[in-house]
Amino acid sequence: MQEKLDMNETKRVFIALPLPQEIQEKIWESTGKKLPKGQLSVVDKGNLHVTLCFLGNRTPEEQKKAEHALEKIKQKPFEVGLFGISHFDKRVLFLQITSGAGELEKISMELAEQTGMCEGKFHSHVTLARNKKMRPEEFVKFVEKLGKGKEKLVFLAKETVLFESRLSPRGAVYAPVFSKELEE
């Protein structure tokens, strides 16, 4: 018996620039292992990415619209540089984008315009963890200590991906739904 696709069934989705596995490994080796998992909700190594457009809960029809928007993106592959650690509002620990931010913002703006569904203001970064239990001042000191003396990581951005995000007690699990190679 074949199930009918429920057009009202929504999935939590977002569009992102995935990080190459070797970059994920380097981030994990230099920073991920140092994060106190009891006090922070740490992003799994394989889930590290740059969010371009958070779509939220969307129907299959809306997801198709996002896929079509991805297909329309005209951007050749470009270099992305990561260096330095910072935070948003003493809650989110992230790796800063030092090169490629202009291209990332351009793609994000195109996706927002074409889909009309992107939530929130775009700020290019790679989320490493969320503060669960540290006092704000303790978190800021921890971030300042972590942010010193890290090597710059560089990679070639080659594709954008529509991911489904399934929330679980152990954290989010991301599954690619659709991908688009960057090209002129």
N, C-alpha and C positions, 0 to 999 in steps of 0.2 A: 504494500500500500504506500503510495507516494504522498508525502505531505504537501499541502498547498502553502505557498509562500504568503505569509500574512503581511500585507503592505503597511499595516499599522504597527507591526513589531519594530521596536527601535533598538539600536545598538549605540553604545558610547564610542565615538570615533574621533580621530584627529589626523591631520596631515603633518608629516615630519620629514626631516632630512636624517636618515639613519647614519650612525657613525660606523666606519669600518671596524671589523673585529679587532684588528691590531691596535687601533686607537682606544677602543673600549678596554682592552687589556692594559695598555699603558696608564690610562686613567685609574683603573682599579689598583694597579701596582703602586702608583705614586700617591693616590689619595683614598680610594675606596676602602682599602684595608685599615686605614687609620680612623675611620668614622665609627663612633660608639653606637652600635646598633640598638642598645637599650634606650638611648636618649634621642636618637634620630631614626626616622623612617628612611632607610637607605634605598636608593634606586638600584635594582639588580643590574649587574654589569651588562647583560645582554639587552637591557631596556634603555640604555643611554642613547639620546637622540637630541635633535634641535626641533622643537615644535614650531611649525610654520602657521598652523591654523587649528585651534581647538574647536571642533564642531559640536560636541556634546551629544546628546541622545538624538539620533536621526533615523528616519524610516529608510527602507531600501531605496525608495525613489529619491530621497535627498542624498543618499550615499552615491547613487548614480550621477547626480548633478555634480557632486564633488569630484568624482572620477573624470567627468567631462572637463571640469575646470583644470584638473591636472594635465589632461591631454593637450590643453591649449597653451600651457606655459612654454614660453620661448626663452630659454636660458641655457647657454652652453655650460659645460662643467666648469667649476671654479674652485679656487683654493680657499679653504677655511682654516683659520688659525685659532687655537685655543690657548689661553694663558691667563693665569690668575684666578683666584677664587674670591667670591663676594657673596652677598646675601640680599634678599628682598625682605624688608620689614621684619628682620630678626626671626624669620620663619623658614625661608627657603635658601638652601646652600647651593650655589651654582658655579660652574666654570664659565669664564667670560670668553666671548668671541672677540678676537683681536683683528682678524682680517676675514673678509667675505661677508661682513655684516650688511653692507649695502645691497649685495645680491640677495641675501636672505630676506631683507626687508621688502625688496622689490617683489619677490615671489609671494611673500605673505600678503602684501597689498593687492596683488593680482588675484590671489585666491579669495580674499575677502570681498573684492569687487565682483568677481564672477559667481561666487556662491551666495553671498549675502548672509552667510551663516557663521562666520568666524566670530568667536567669543573672546572678548578682552583685547587689550592693547598689546601689540607685538613688541617684544624685547628679546633679541637673539641671545641665547644662552643654552647651556646643558645643565639641567637639574641633576644634582648629585644626591640630595637628601632633603627631608623636611623635618623641622624641629618639632619633636613630640614633648620632651620633658625638660630641656635646658631652660634655665632662667634667661631672659633676653640679654642681660649683660654678659652672662657666661657664654652664650652663643656667639655674641659679637667677638669676644676675646678668642674663642676657639677658631672662628673664621679668620681673624687676623693672623693667628699663628699658622694656620694651614696655608694661607694665601702667599706666604713668602717663599721665594726661591724655587719655584717649579719650572720645569723645562717647557718650552713652547712646543705644542703639538700641532702638526699641519697635515691636512689630508685633502684629497680632491673630492669635492661633492659631485656625485654622478647621477643620483636619482632622488626622487621624492616618492613618498609612500603614504597611502591611506591605511591607517592602522585601526583595528578594533581594540578597545581597552576593556578587558574584563576584570572587574574589581573582585578581590577575594581577601579573606582575613590575612593572608600572607603578603598582600600587595597586589599591584596591578599586573596583569599578564597581557602582553601586546601580541596581536596576530596581524600580519600583513593581509590586507584585503585587495589592494591594487597598487601597482608601482608604475612609475613613468621615468624612463631615462631622461636625463637632461640633454638637450640638443638645441641647436640654433633653429 
